[in-house]
Amino acid sequence: MKTKHVIDLESLSVSELMEIIELANEIRERPQDYAEVCRGKILATLFYEPSTRTQMSFKTAMLRLGGSIIGFDNPQNSSVAKGESLKDTITVVGGYADIIAIRHSLEGTAKAASLYSAAPVINAGDGGHLHPTQTLTDIVTLYNEKQTLDNMCIGLCGDLKNGRTVHSLIKTMSHFKGNSFVLISTPELSVPQYIKDIMNASGCRYSEVRSLAEAIPMLDVLYMTRIQRERFKSPEEYEQQKGVFVLDTEKMKLAKRDMKILHPLPRVDEITEEVDYDDRAKYFIQTVYGMYARMALIIKMLENADRKPMPRRFDTHNVRCSNPNCITHTEPYLPKIFRALGGDMLLCKYCEGRNLI
């Protein structure tokens, strides 16, 4: 792999993604051949935000590769509770570990961490922004269950505004030929504009609909997501959105016989338990594919890992990111780095928020 850090799967080419898929399948078929690959290596899991599957999947992946684990799953049990900056935490942990997986509630945190880490950094989810290893999980699942990553009609349903898994999946699947998207959400929870820009730039067809029953007959893949209580400003806003989209056996009667259902989990009430027994439901085996995907990613990242931190001088702008959930608002020492979009518009390199000059 050419990239040191995996903050966004955009840093990987399609051929590199396919190499990870192929390696994940090799590990799945012959796990004994990889049981000592990471002997003597240490993974640090820095989870500033609650997690079950992602955290356990990373830990299990490293243990099955023969490596060791350090880290925390509650920042209140670390020096973060004493006011330590992200920069200082990462600089120290990057000296202890060979590779770091970080999850945080603020968008752009993984990118910020990569600026100061001597060890490779994996984004394990940053706020409502991105979740690249969930997307690796998704594409390993799809490749095995559909035998292709091309020419599919993919429906994404639920919280498409805050769903970092949705954003990452659309970005990645737009690179494979012939894919189209059906975006199923309320107007308040539709995908951010920068995701629409990506689909437009890649020439992917997409439509926005408000009814799951209306959309389901045309789909090859249905990606369900929960309405994320933790992303809402108030309980009242959450209550207005929850339970709007529910996949049940009646809707499944409208679906193609070979449609596959994925879900990043956890689920709340958006898929009824009866659907679990439909052979098109793949969300539990999806979690197992995810472990193999992360095993493959860890191996690939450690193959050519160097121990040099990123350069610490950047071309900066005298602009404050307009996204209130961007990491730059709570870690003020971070360099203000943007990409010019043309005209008076800049794109924050941490969170991809749009900003006027």
C-alpha positions in Angstrom: 0.0 0.0 0.0 1.3 3.4 -0.9 -0.5 5.3 1.8 0.7 5.3 5.4 -2.6 6.2 7.0 -6.1 5.1 6.2 -8.3 8.1 7.0 -10.6 7.7 4.0 -10.7 4.9 1.4 -10.1 7.6 -1.2 -6.4 7.1 -0.4 -6.6 3.6 -1.8 -6.8 2.7 -5.5 -9.4 0.2 -6.8 -6.6 -2.3 -7.3 -5.4 -1.9 -3.7 -9.0 -2.4 -2.5 -9.2 -5.6 -4.5 -5.9 -6.8 -3.0 -7.4 -6.3 0.5 -10.6 -8.2 -0.4 -8.5 -11.0 -1.9 -6.3 -11.2 1.2 -9.3 -11.1 3.5 -10.7 -14.1 1.7 -7.4 -15.9 1.8 -7.2 -15.4 5.6 -10.8 -16.6 5.9 -10.0 -19.8 4.0 -6.6 -20.5 5.7 -6.5 -18.7 9.0 -3.7 -20.9 10.3 -1.3 -19.4 7.7 -1.7 -16.0 9.2 -1.7 -16.8 12.9 1.8 -15.4 13.6 2.0 -12.6 11.0 1.8 -9.8 13.6 3.8 -11.5 16.4 5.6 -8.8 18.3 3.4 -6.0 16.8 1.1 -3.8 18.9 -2.2 -2.3 18.0 -3.4 0.7 20.0 -7.2 1.1 20.0 -8.1 4.7 21.1 -11.9 4.8 21.3 -13.2 8.2 22.5 -16.7 7.1 21.6 -18.7 3.9 22.4 -18.3 1.0 20.1 -19.0 -2.8 20.2 -18.4 -4.3 16.8 -15.6 -2.0 15.5 -13.6 -2.1 18.7 -14.0 -5.9 19.2 -13.4 -6.6 15.5 -10.0 -4.7 15.6 -9.0 -6.4 18.8 -9.9 -9.8 17.5 -8.2 -9.2 14.2 -4.9 -8.3 15.9 -5.1 -11.2 18.3 -5.8 -13.7 15.5 -2.8 -12.4 13.7 -0.6 -13.0 16.8 -0.3 -9.4 17.9 -1.0 -7.5 21.1 -3.3 -4.7 22.1 -3.1 -1.5 24.2 -5.5 1.4 24.4 -8.7 2.6 26.0 -12.4 2.5 25.4 -13.3 5.3 27.7 -11.4 8.6 27.5 -12.4 9.3 31.1 -10.0 6.5 32.1 -7.1 8.2 30.3 -5.2 11.5 30.6 -7.8 12.9 28.2 -9.9 13.4 31.4 -7.0 15.6 32.7 -7.2 17.9 29.7 -4.5 16.2 27.5 -4.6 17.3 23.9 -5.2 14.9 21.0 -1.7 15.9 19.7 0.0 14.8 22.9 -2.0 11.6 23.3 -1.2 10.6 19.7 2.5 11.5 19.9 2.9 9.4 23.0 0.9 6.4 21.8 2.5 6.5 18.4 5.8 5.9 20.2 4.4 2.8 22.0 2.3 1.1 19.2 3.0 -0.1 15.7 -0.4 0.9 14.4 -3.3 2.9 15.8 -7.1 2.6 15.3 -9.0 5.7 16.6 -12.7 6.5 16.9 -14.0 9.9 18.0 -17.2 11.8 18.0 -15.7 14.9 16.3 -15.2 15.0 12.6 -11.7 15.1 11.2 -10.1 13.6 14.4 -8.4 10.8 12.5 -6.9 13.2 10.0 -5.7 15.4 12.9 -4.2 12.4 14.6 -2.3 11.4 11.5 -0.4 14.7 11.5 1.4 13.8 14.8 1.6 10.0 14.8 4.8 8.1 14.0 2.6 5.0 13.7 0.1 4.4 10.9 -3.4 5.6 11.8 -6.7 3.9 10.9 -9.9 5.9 11.1 -12.4 3.8 13.0 -15.1 6.4 12.7 -15.0 10.2 13.1 -18.3 11.8 14.1 -20.8 11.8 11.2 -18.1 12.0 8.7 -16.4 8.7 7.6 -16.0 5.1 8.6 -13.6 3.5 6.1 -13.1 0.1 7.8 -16.9 -0.4 7.9 -16.8 0.2 4.2 -14.1 -2.4 3.8 -16.4 -4.7 5.7 -19.2 -3.8 3.4 -17.3 -4.4 0.1 -15.8 -7.7 1.3 -19.4 -8.8 2.2 -20.8 -7.6 -1.2 -18.0 -9.2 -3.2 -18.6 -12.6 -1.5 -22.4 -12.4 -1.5 -22.9 -10.8 -4.9 -19.7 -11.9 -6.6 -19.2 -8.4 -8.0 -18.8 -4.8 -7.0 -20.1 -3.4 -10.3 -23.4 -2.6 -12.0 -25.6 -2.7 -8.8 -28.5 -0.5 -7.7 -27.7 0.2 -4.1 -30.4 1.6 -1.7 -29.3 3.4 1.4 -32.0 4.0 4.0 -32.3 6.0 7.2 -30.0 8.6 8.6 -28.0 9.6 5.5 -27.0 13.0 6.9 -25.1 11.7 10.0 -24.4 8.2 8.7 -20.6 8.0 8.3 -20.9 4.5 7.1 -23.2 5.7 4.3 -20.8 8.5 3.3 -17.8 6.1 3.1 -19.8 3.4 1.2 -21.1 5.9 -1.5 -17.6 7.4 -2.0 -16.0 4.0 -2.5 -18.8 2.3 -4.6 -18.8 5.3 -6.9 -15.4 4.2 -8.1 -16.7 0.8 -9.4 -18.4 0.8 -12.8 -22.1 1.0 -13.4 -23.3 1.5 -9.8 -26.3 3.7 -9.0 -27.8 4.8 -5.7 -31.3 5.2 -4.3 -31.2 7.5 -1.3 -34.1 6.8 1.1 -34.5 9.3 3.9 -36.5 12.2 5.2 -35.6 15.6 3.9 -34.0 16.5 7.2 -31.7 13.4 7.0 -30.6 13.5 3.4 -27.0 13.1 2.4 -24.6 16.1 2.6 -23.9 18.1 -0.5 -20.3 17.0 -0.7 -21.5 13.4 -1.2 -23.8 14.4 -4.0 -20.9 16.3 -5.5 -18.9 13.0 -5.5 -21.7 11.1 -7.2 -22.1 13.8 -9.8 -18.3 13.9 -10.5 -18.1 10.2 -10.9 -21.1 10.0 -13.2 -23.1 7.8 -10.8 -26.9 8.0 -11.2 -28.8 8.6 -8.0 -32.3 9.4 -6.9 -33.8 10.6 -3.6 -37.1 9.0 -2.4 -39.1 9.2 0.8 -40.6 5.6 0.7 -38.8 2.4 1.4 -41.7 0.3 -0.1 -41.4 2.4 -3.3 -37.7 1.9 -3.6 -37.2 -1.7 -2.6 -38.3 -3.5 -5.8 -35.5 -1.9 -7.9 -32.6 -2.7 -5.5 -29.8 -5.2 -5.7 -28.5 -4.1 -2.3 -30.4 -2.5 0.6 -28.1 -0.8 3.2 -30.2 0.0 6.3 -29.0 2.4 9.0 -30.4 3.4 12.3 -31.5 6.9 13.2 -28.6 8.0 15.3 -29.9 9.4 18.6 -26.4 10.7 19.6 -26.1 12.9 16.5 -29.2 15.0 17.3 -29.2 18.3 19.2 -32.3 17.4 21.3 -34.4 14.3 22.2 -37.4 16.0 20.5 -35.6 16.2 17.1 -34.7 12.5 17.4 -38.2 11.5 18.3 -39.5 13.2 15.1 -37.2 11.0 12.9 -37.1 7.6 14.6 -39.2 4.8 13.3 -39.9 6.4 10.0 -38.3 3.6 8.0 -38.8 0.0 9.1 -37.9 -3.1 7.0 -40.3 -5.9 7.7 -41.5 -9.1 6.0 -44.2 -7.3 4.1 -41.7 -5.0 2.4 -39.4 -8.0 1.8 -42.1 -9.5 -0.4 -41.6 -6.6 -2.8 -37.8 -7.2 -3.1 -35.8 -9.1 -5.6 -35.1 -12.7 -4.7 -31.3 -12.1 -4.8 -31.3 -8.7 -3.1 -28.8 -8.5 -0.1 -29.5 -6.6 3.1 -26.6 -5.0 4.9 -26.5 -2.9 8.1 -23.5 -1.6 9.9 -25.3 -2.2 13.3 -26.3 -1.7 15.9 -29.9 -1.7 14.9 -32.7 -0.3 17.0 -36.1 -0.7 15.4 -35.4 -0.3 11.7 -35.3 -4.0 10.9 -37.8 -6.3 12.5 -36.5 -9.6 14.0 -38.5 -11.7 11.5 -36.3 -10.4 8.7 -33.3 -12.1 10.4 -34.5 -15.4 9.1 -34.7 -14.3 5.5 -31.7 -15.7 3.6 -31.2 -12.3 2.0 -30.3 -10.8 5.4 -26.5 -10.6 5.6 -25.9 -8.2 8.5 -24.7 -10.7 11.0 -22.3 -12.5 8.6 -21.2 -9.0 7.6 -19.6 -8.6 11.0 -17.5 -11.7 10.5 -16.4 -10.5 7.1 -15.4 -7.3 8.9 -12.9 -9.1 11.1 -11.2 -10.6 8.1 -11.2 -7.2 6.3 -9.5 -5.6 9.3 -7.0 -8.4 9.5 -6.1 -7.9 5.8 -5.9 -4.1 6.3 -3.5 -4.4 9.3 -1.2 -6.7 7.4 -1.1 -4.4 4.4 -0.5 -1.3 6.4 2.3 -2.9 8.5 4.1 -4.3 5.4 5.7 -1.0 4.4 5.1 1.1 7.5 7.7 3.7 8.4 8.1 5.4 11.8 8.3 9.0 10.6 5.6 11.4 11.6 4.0 13.6 9.0 5.7 17.0 8.2 4.4 19.6 10.6 4.4 22.7 8.3 1.4 23.3 6.2 0.0 25.9 3.9 -2.8 27.3 6.1 -5.7 29.8 5.7 -7.0 32.4 8.0 -10.4 30.7 8.0 -12.2 28.9 10.7 -14.1 25.8 9.6 -17.8 26.4 9.5 -18.7 22.9 10.7 -19.2 23.1 14.5 -18.4 19.4 14.9 -15.0 19.7 13.3 -12.0 18.8 15.5 -10.4 22.1 14.8 -12.9 23.8 17.2 -11.7 21.9 20.2 -8.0 21.4 19.3 -7.2 25.1 18.4 -3.5 24.4 17.7 -4.3 22.4 14.6 -3.2 24.0 11.4 -6.2 25.3 9.4 -5.7 23.3 6.1 -8.2 23.5 3.3 -8.5 22.6 -0.4 -9.7 25.2 -2.9 -12.9 24.3 -4.6 -12.9 27.3 -6.9 -14.4 30.8 -6.5 -14.7 31.7 -2.8 -15.1 28.2 -1.5 -12.7 26.1 0.5 -13.0 22.4 1.6 -11.8 21.6 5.1 -9.2 18.8 4.9 -10.2 17.4 8.3 -14.0 17.2 8.0 -14.8 18.1 4.3 -16.9 21.0 5.5 -17.5 23.8 3.0 -16.2 27.2 3.9 -16.4 30.6 2.3 -13.2 32.6 2.1 
